């Protein structure tokens, strides 16, 4: 199995890869533009993830509200965890 095989990467390594791609885009545009692209990409992939878990548009419609609730709650939890980290390490993270 290759060292770059998805099954050998940790969650944190995958996160770091996404952040590295975002950081590569910052010189070309604003952080806000990159942030908006990340949010849209996550929403698109989340919708794909939910859609592939059902076998009909009717079932997808039935799952829609619960999926929105789930992903909204998960984002809020993850955002709160990360913003708390930035608060606790603000001086170190904001050094230029």
C-alpha positions as CSV (number, residue, x, y, z in Angstrom):
1,X,0.0,0.0,0.0
2,X,1.3,3.4,-0.9
3,X,2.3,5.9,1.8
4,X,-0.1,8.4,0.2
5,X,-3.0,6.0,0.2
6,X,-6.1,7.6,1.7
7,X,-6.5,4.8,4.2
8,X,-3.1,5.5,5.7
9,X,-3.8,9.2,6.3
10,X,-5.0,10.4,9.6
11,X,-7.9,12.8,10.0
12,X,-5.5,15.6,11.0
13,X,-3.4,15.0,7.9
14,X,-6.4,15.3,5.6
15,X,-7.4,18.5,7.4
16,X,-3.9,19.9,7.0
17,X,-4.0,19.1,3.3
18,X,-7.2,21.1,2.8
19,X,-5.8,24.0,4.8
20,X,-2.6,23.9,2.8
21,X,-4.6,24.2,-0.4
22,X,-6.5,27.2,1.1
23,X,-3.3,28.8,2.1
24,X,-1.9,28.5,-1.4
25,X,-4.9,30.4,-2.7
26,X,-4.6,33.4,-0.3
27,X,-1.9,35.2,-2.4
28,X,-4.3,35.2,-5.4
29,X,-7.3,36.6,-3.6
30,X,-8.6,37.6,-0.2
31,X,-8.9,35.3,2.8
32,X,-12.7,36.0,2.7
33,X,-12.9,34.7,-0.9
34,X,-11.0,31.5,0.1
35,X,-13.2,31.1,3.1
36,X,-16.3,31.4,1.0
37,X,-15.0,28.8,-1.4
38,X,-14.2,26.4,1.4
39,X,-17.7,26.8,2.9
40,X,-19.4,26.3,-0.4
41,X,-17.1,23.2,-1.2
42,X,-18.0,21.7,2.2
43,X,-21.7,22.3,1.6
44,X,-21.5,20.7,-1.8
45,X,-19.6,17.7,-0.6
46,X,-21.9,17.3,2.4
47,X,-24.9,17.3,0.1
48,X,-23.2,14.7,-2.1
49,X,-22.5,12.6,1.0
50,X,-26.2,12.7,2.0
51,X,-27.5,12.1,-1.5
52,X,-25.3,9.0,-1.9
53,X,-26.8,7.5,1.3
54,X,-30.3,7.2,-0.2
55,X,-31.7,5.6,-3.3
56,X,-34.3,8.2,-4.4
57,X,-35.0,11.9,-4.6
58,X,-38.0,11.3,-2.3
59,X,-35.9,9.8,0.4
60,X,-33.4,12.6,0.0
61,X,-36.2,15.2,0.4
62,X,-37.3,13.3,3.5
63,X,-33.7,13.4,4.9
64,X,-33.1,17.1,4.0
65,X,-34.1,18.8,7.2
66,X,-32.3,16.3,9.4
67,X,-29.2,16.5,7.3
68,X,-29.2,20.3,7.5
69,X,-29.7,20.1,11.3
70,X,-26.8,17.6,11.6
71,X,-24.3,19.5,9.5
72,X,-25.2,22.9,11.0
73,X,-24.7,21.5,14.5
74,X,-21.4,19.8,13.6
75,X,-20.1,23.0,12.0
76,X,-21.1,25.0,15.1
77,X,-19.3,22.5,17.3
78,X,-16.1,22.5,15.2
79,X,-16.1,26.3,14.8
80,X,-16.6,26.8,18.5
81,X,-13.7,24.5,19.3
82,X,-11.4,26.2,16.8
83,X,-12.4,29.8,17.8
84,X,-11.7,28.8,21.4
85,X,-8.3,27.6,20.4
86,X,-7.6,30.9,18.6
87,X,-8.8,32.8,21.7
88,X,-6.5,30.9,24.0
89,X,-3.5,31.2,21.7
90,X,-4.3,34.6,20.2
91,X,-0.9,36.2,20.9
92,X,1.0,33.3,19.4
93,X,-1.3,33.0,16.4
94,X,-1.4,36.7,15.6
95,X,2.4,37.2,15.5
96,X,3.5,38.4,12.2
